[in-house]
Amino acid sequence: MLGPGSIAVIGLAALVMFGPKKLPELGKAAGKTLREFKNATKGMMDEEDDKKESEQLKK
């Protein structure tokens, strides 16, 4: 797990590497990517649950 000190160091490194103008864009892109990944995995889990339910109904 990352502690507050580690997060601060990572944030400072990102600020130095990308600059203050680019960081909001990177944050938005990371959030969008995580949201899409979460939606895709949720969709896969829903399909799996539907498949299990239909197999149980057949029994």
DSSP file (Angstrom, degrees, kcal/mol; ACC not computed):
  #  RESIDUE AA STRUCTURE BP1 BP2  ACC     N-H-->O    O-->H-N    N-H-->O    O-->H-N    TCO  KAPPA ALPHA  PHI   PSI    X-CA   Y-CA   Z-CA
    1    1 A M              0   0    0      0, 0.0     2,-0.4     0, 0.0     0, 0.0   0.000 360.0 360.0 360.0 146.0    0.0    0.0    0.0
    2    2 A L        -     0   0    0      4,-0.0     0, 0.0     3,-0.0     0, 0.0  -0.732 360.0-150.2 -89.9 131.6    1.2    3.5   -0.7
    3    3 A G     >  -     0   0    0     -2,-0.4     4,-2.1     1,-0.1     5,-0.2  -0.389  33.5 -96.5 -89.9 174.7    1.6    5.9    2.2
    4    4 A P  H  > S+     0   0    0      0, 0.0     4,-2.0     0, 0.0     5,-0.1   0.848 123.6  53.8 -62.1 -34.7    1.1    9.6    2.1
    5    5 A G  H  > S+     0   0    0      2,-0.2     4,-2.0     1,-0.2     5,-0.1   0.911 109.0  48.1 -66.0 -41.8    4.9   10.2    1.7
    6    6 A S  H  > S+     0   0    0      2,-0.2     4,-2.5     1,-0.2    -1,-0.2   0.903 111.0  50.5 -65.0 -41.9    5.1    7.9   -1.3
    7    7 A I  H  X S+     0   0    0     -4,-2.1     4,-2.6     1,-0.2    -1,-0.2   0.896 109.4  51.6 -64.1 -39.5    2.1    9.5   -3.0
    8    8 A A  H  X S+     0   0    0     -4,-2.0     4,-2.5     2,-0.2    -1,-0.2   0.904 110.3  48.5 -63.7 -41.6    3.7   13.0   -2.4
    9    9 A V  H  X S+     0   0    0     -4,-2.0     4,-2.5     2,-0.2    -2,-0.2   0.917 112.5  48.1 -65.4 -43.0    7.0   11.8   -4.0
   10   10 A I  H  X S+     0   0    0     -4,-2.5     4,-2.4     2,-0.2    -2,-0.2   0.917 112.5  49.3 -63.7 -42.8    5.2   10.3   -7.0
   11   11 A G  H  X S+     0   0    0     -4,-2.6     4,-2.2     2,-0.2    -2,-0.2   0.905 111.6  48.5 -62.5 -42.3    3.2   13.5   -7.4
   12   12 A L  H  X S+     0   0    0     -4,-2.5     4,-2.3     2,-0.2    -2,-0.2   0.909 111.2  50.1 -64.5 -42.3    6.3   15.6   -7.2
   13   13 A A  H  X S+     0   0    0     -4,-2.5     4,-2.6     1,-0.2    -2,-0.2   0.910 111.3  48.9 -62.8 -41.8    8.0   13.4   -9.8
   14   14 A A  H  X>S+     0   0    0     -4,-2.4     4,-2.8     2,-0.2     5,-0.6   0.894 110.0  52.2 -64.5 -39.3    5.0   13.7  -12.1
   15   15 A L  H  X5S+     0   0    0     -4,-2.2     4,-1.7     1,-0.2    -2,-0.2   0.910 112.8  44.3 -63.1 -42.7    5.0   17.5  -11.7
   16   16 A V  H  <5S+     0   0    0     -4,-2.3    -2,-0.2     2,-0.2    -1,-0.2   0.903 118.0  44.3 -68.7 -41.2    8.6   17.7  -12.6
   17   17 A M  H  <5S+     0   0    0     -4,-2.6    -2,-0.2    -5,-0.2    -3,-0.2   0.911 129.6  20.5 -72.0 -43.1    8.4   15.3  -15.6
   18   18 A F  H  <5S-     0   0    0     -4,-2.8     4,-0.4    -5,-0.2    -3,-0.2   0.677 100.6-127.7-105.7 -20.5    5.2   16.6  -17.2
   19   19 A G     X< -     0   0    0     -4,-1.7     4,-1.2    -5,-0.6     3,-0.5   0.067  31.6 -79.3  86.6 158.2    4.8   20.1  -15.9
   20   20 A P  T  4 S+     0   0    0      0, 0.0    -1,-0.1     0, 0.0    -4,-0.1   0.752 125.2  56.0 -68.8 -24.4    1.7   21.7  -14.2
   21   21 A K  T  4 S+     0   0    0      1,-0.2     4,-0.4     2,-0.1    -2,-0.1   0.813 109.5  45.1 -77.8 -28.8   -0.2   22.3  -17.5
   22   22 A K  T  > S+     0   0    0     -3,-0.5     4,-2.1    -4,-0.4     3,-0.2   0.724  93.8  78.3 -87.7 -22.9   -0.1   18.7  -18.6
   23   23 A L  H  X S+     0   0    0     -4,-1.2     4,-2.5     1,-0.2     5,-0.2   0.886  90.7  51.4 -60.1 -43.8   -1.0   17.0  -15.2
   24   24 A P  H  > S+     0   0    0      0, 0.0     4,-2.3     0, 0.0    -1,-0.2   0.904 110.7  50.2 -60.6 -37.7   -4.8   17.7  -15.4
   25   25 A E  H  > S+     0   0    0     -4,-0.4     4,-2.3    -3,-0.2    -2,-0.2   0.908 111.1  48.5 -64.6 -41.3   -4.9   16.2  -18.9
   26   26 A L  H  X S+     0   0    0     -4,-2.1     4,-2.4     2,-0.2    -1,-0.2   0.889 110.7  51.3 -66.1 -39.0   -3.1   13.1  -17.7
   27   27 A G  H  X S+     0   0    0     -4,-2.5     4,-2.4     2,-0.2    -2,-0.2   0.909 110.4  48.2 -63.7 -42.7   -5.4   12.8  -14.7
   28   28 A K  H  X S+     0   0    0     -4,-2.3     4,-2.4     2,-0.2    -2,-0.2   0.911 112.4  48.9 -63.8 -42.4   -8.5   13.0  -16.9
   29   29 A A  H  X S+     0   0    0     -4,-2.3     4,-2.3     2,-0.2    -2,-0.2   0.905 111.8  48.8 -64.9 -41.2   -7.0   10.4  -19.3
   30   30 A A  H  X S+     0   0    0     -4,-2.4     4,-2.5     2,-0.2    -2,-0.2   0.917 112.3  48.8 -65.1 -42.4   -6.2    8.0  -16.5
   31   31 A G  H  X S+     0   0    0     -4,-2.4     4,-2.4     2,-0.2    -2,-0.2   0.902 111.4  49.2 -62.8 -42.0   -9.7    8.4  -15.0
   32   32 A K  H  X S+     0   0    0     -4,-2.4     4,-2.4     2,-0.2    -1,-0.2   0.911 111.4  49.6 -64.3 -42.6  -11.3    7.8  -18.3
   33   33 A T  H  X S+     0   0    0     -4,-2.3     4,-2.4     2,-0.2    -2,-0.2   0.926 112.2  47.2 -62.8 -45.6   -9.2    4.7  -18.9
   34   34 A L  H  X S+     0   0    0     -4,-2.5     4,-2.6     1,-0.2    -1,-0.2   0.894 111.4  51.6 -63.1 -39.7  -10.0    3.3  -15.4
   35   35 A R  H  X S+     0   0    0     -4,-2.4     4,-2.4     2,-0.2    -2,-0.2   0.916 111.1  47.3 -63.3 -43.9  -13.7    4.0  -15.9
   36   36 A E  H  X S+     0   0    0     -4,-2.4     4,-2.3     2,-0.2    -2,-0.2   0.904 112.6  49.6 -64.6 -41.0  -13.7    2.1  -19.3
   37   37 A F  H  X S+     0   0    0     -4,-2.4     4,-2.5     2,-0.2     5,-0.2   0.919 111.2  49.3 -62.9 -43.5  -11.8   -0.8  -17.8
   38   38 A K  H  X S+     0   0    0     -4,-2.6     4,-2.3     1,-0.2    -2,-0.2   0.915 111.8  48.2 -62.6 -43.6  -14.2   -1.0  -14.9
   39   39 A N  H  X S+     0   0    0     -4,-2.4     4,-2.2     2,-0.2    -1,-0.2   0.885 111.8  50.3 -64.7 -38.6  -17.2   -0.9  -17.2
   40   40 A A  H  X S+     0   0    0     -4,-2.3     4,-1.9     2,-0.2    -2,-0.2   0.925 112.7  45.1 -66.7 -44.3  -15.7   -3.6  -19.4
   41   41 A T  H  X S+     0   0    0     -4,-2.5     4,-2.3     2,-0.2    -2,-0.2   0.873 111.8  53.1 -68.6 -35.0  -15.0   -5.9  -16.5
   42   42 A K  H  X S+     0   0    0     -4,-2.3     4,-2.5    -5,-0.2    -1,-0.2   0.911 108.4  51.0 -63.7 -41.1  -18.5   -5.3  -15.0
   43   43 A G  H  X S+     0   0    0     -4,-2.2     4,-2.0     1,-0.2    -2,-0.2   0.890 110.4  48.7 -62.3 -39.9  -20.0   -6.3  -18.4
   44   44 A M  H  X S+     0   0    0     -4,-1.9     4,-2.1     2,-0.2    -1,-0.2   0.897 111.6  49.2 -67.0 -40.2  -18.0   -9.5  -18.4
   45   45 A M  H  X S+     0   0    0     -4,-2.3     4,-2.4     2,-0.2    -2,-0.2   0.887 109.6  52.2 -66.7 -38.7  -19.0  -10.3  -14.8
   46   46 A D  H  X S+     0   0    0     -4,-2.5     4,-2.4     2,-0.2    -1,-0.2   0.904 109.5  49.5 -63.2 -41.5  -22.7   -9.6  -15.7
   47   47 A E  H  X S+     0   0    0     -4,-2.0     4,-2.2     2,-0.2    -2,-0.2   0.907 110.8  49.8 -63.7 -41.7  -22.4  -12.0  -18.7
   48   48 A E  H  X S+     0   0    0     -4,-2.1     4,-2.2     2,-0.2    -2,-0.2   0.909 111.1  49.0 -63.3 -42.8  -20.9  -14.7  -16.5
   49   49 A D  H  X S+     0   0    0     -4,-2.4     4,-2.4     1,-0.2    -2,-0.2   0.905 110.6  50.7 -64.0 -41.4  -23.6  -14.3  -13.9
   50   50 A D  H  X S+     0   0    0     -4,-2.4     4,-2.3     1,-0.2    -1,-0.2   0.899 109.9  50.7 -62.8 -39.9  -26.3  -14.5  -16.6
   51   51 A K  H  X S+     0   0    0     -4,-2.2     4,-2.0     2,-0.2    -2,-0.2   0.916 110.7  48.2 -64.2 -44.2  -24.7  -17.7  -17.9
   52   52 A K  H  X S+     0   0    0     -4,-2.2     4,-2.0     1,-0.2    -2,-0.2   0.901 111.5  50.6 -63.8 -41.1  -24.6  -19.3  -14.5
   53   53 A E  H  X S+     0   0    0     -4,-2.4     4,-2.0     1,-0.2    -2,-0.2   0.906 110.1  49.0 -64.6 -41.8  -28.3  -18.4  -13.8
   54   54 A S  H  X S+     0   0    0     -4,-2.3     4,-1.3     1,-0.2    -1,-0.2   0.869 110.7  51.0 -67.2 -35.0  -29.4  -19.8  -17.1
   55   55 A E  H  X S+     0   0    0     -4,-2.0     4,-0.8     1,-0.2    -1,-0.2   0.874 110.1  49.8 -68.7 -36.1  -27.5  -23.1  -16.4
   56   56 A Q  H  < S+     0   0    0     -4,-2.0     3,-0.4     1,-0.2    -2,-0.2   0.863 108.3  52.9 -69.5 -35.9  -29.1  -23.3  -13.0
   57   57 A L  H  < S+     0   0    0     -4,-2.0    -1,-0.2     1,-0.2    -2,-0.2   0.820 104.1  57.0 -68.1 -30.2  -32.6  -22.8  -14.5
   58   58 A K  H  <        0   0    0     -4,-1.3    -1,-0.2     1,-0.2    -2,-0.2   0.771 360.0 360.0 -71.0 -25.9  -32.0  -25.6  -16.9
   59   59 A K     <        0   0    0     -4,-0.8    -1,-0.2    -3,-0.4    -2,-0.2   0.470 360.0 360.0 -74.2 360.0  -31.3  -28.1  -14.1
